[in-house]
Amino acid sequence: MSHFEFVSKRRSMIATGVAATVIPRAWTGKEVAKSIEEVMNASIKGAEEAPEIIVGAIPFDVRRPGLLYRPAHVVVEQVSPQNLVDFSTNQLDISEQWPNPDNYCEMVNQAIQEIISGTMEKVVLGRCLNVEVSPAPSPGKLFAHLRKENPDAYVFRLDFDGKMGGFFEEPGVLLGASPELVLSCSDFRVCTFPLAGTTPRSSDPVRDAEAARALLLSYKDLIEHAHVSRTVIEVFRRHTDEVQFPSEPQLVATPVVWHLGTLIEGVLREGYSPMELLYELHPTPAVCGWPSDPARDFITRHENFDRGLFSGLIGWMDSSGDCEWALVLRAGVLRADHVIVFAGAGIISVSDPVLELSETATKMMTFIRALGELVNPLTADLHTSGNPAADASG
């Protein structure tokens, strides 16, 4: 737990060492904010020059402890071209899937039935792959490659000691290139950019443009996005002033998919911490569902793995309250010669299980493309003729 990297258009940082750890009385926004203030103000023996910044990650389930600390050193670094490595010759083999494709589709069907019955309106269901990599990449080279391939993303690395649940119970390195900003604060002006509604991109420019236009008109995706944006706007209205947002979502491009996104802005009210707002926002319907309690309960009962930090938060906050926190998406956990990769899809009443399975495969390709070339299909049924995920090479 001594290496952290985070790159955005706003800031690029490498944090090393641990000067102090954030240990709140309870893992709530208010208590975490208090503990951060105490850590910032504390006189730390041997670390008098430690930067006044907190870095780390918060799990998907906010009731669990996060991993937040004040680093001993922070530096800004630019990645030069000679540091970038081509992994295209690496051989990848998918050895395990949680759940397998058939079980994932069955889980989606069960979710649809509960949504139709009125238990919930939306739920986000994830799946993981165990990808064996030969030769194994170093975390630093993989981070550099993710940064090169995803210049508009929030690219991150966090070394952890384990005991974080699920795939994070043992030591490893979390890396990813997230497209989604949960909270940014600068001089008390806050913004969030939730994404929901997805379609694969195409390597053909004409088909790619058609896919983007279709997403803007997709009933299913517009409904899914509305669940997210409506909920986030309500949180902003409770805790910020001068709330601004567009009447319709916009297109957001990543190298492999199109998303629907809504930029929401406001001014944080006096006496309210960005960390409190962060905990009010997370988990949004973009990674959990709506209403959040029944959606989270369904996830706990039906996903056959513990998410841990997957679909949690990663980022930083300084002593003035300025911060950036992104979702832990398009991410994987690196250990020796294998990587655990995660992705999820939003389920509503009109969802198609096979298309939702396809969406998870497409999203996983952001991380898998950075590792090398697959020697076996992502899922056998996702590479048949006419499936949109099979053309997600853009």
DAFEN-V394246 format. One record per backbone hydrogen bond with DSSP energy under -1.0 kcal/mol. NH is the residue of the N-H (numbers start at 1). CO is the residue of the C=O. Records with the same first field share a line. If there is no record, write none. Layout:
BEGIN
NH=CO / CO
END
This chain:
BEGIN
4=15
5=157
6=13
7=155
8=11
13=6
14=75
15=4
16=73
17=2
19=70
20=70
22=68
28=26
32=28
33=29
34=30
35=31
36=32
37=33
38=34
39=35
40=36
41=37
42=38
47=44
50=47
53=51
54=317
55=69
56=315
57=67
58=313
60=308
64=61
67=57
69=55
70=20
73=16
75=14
83=80
84=81
90=87
91=134
92=373
93=132
95=130
98=128
104=100
105=101
106=102
107=103
108=104
109=105
110=106
111=107
112=108
113=109
114=110
115=111
116=112
117=113
118=115
119=114
121=290
122=290
123=347
124=288
125=345
127=343
128=98
129=341
130=96
131=339
132=93
133=337
134=91
142=138
143=139
144=140
145=141
146=142
147=143
148=144
149=145
150=146
153=150
154=178
155=7
156=176
157=5
158=174
159=3
160=172
163=169
164=168
168=165
169=166
172=160
173=334
174=158
175=332
176=156
177=330
178=154
182=325
183=325
184=191
185=323
186=189
189=186
190=266
191=184
192=264
193=181
196=260
199=258
201=256
208=204
209=205
210=206
211=207
212=208
213=209
214=210
215=211
216=212
222=218
223=219
224=220
225=221
226=222
227=223
228=224
229=225
230=226
231=227
232=228
233=229
234=230
235=231
236=232
237=233
238=234
239=235
240=236
241=267
244=265
250=261
252=259
254=257
258=199
259=252
260=197
261=250
262=194
264=192
265=244
266=190
267=241
268=188
269=239
272=269
277=273
278=274
279=275
280=276
281=277
282=278
287=284
288=284
290=122
295=291
296=292
297=293
298=294
299=295
300=296
301=297
302=298
303=299
310=307
311=328
312=309
313=58
314=326
315=56
316=324
317=54
318=322
319=52
321=318
323=185
324=316
325=183
326=314
327=180
328=312
329=327
332=175
333=340
334=173
335=338
338=335
339=131
340=333
341=129
342=331
343=127
345=125
347=123
351=348
356=352
357=353
358=354
359=355
360=356
361=357
362=358
363=359
364=360
365=361
366=363
368=364
369=365
371=368
372=368
373=90
375=92
382=379
383=380
387=384
390=387
391=388
392=389
393=391
END
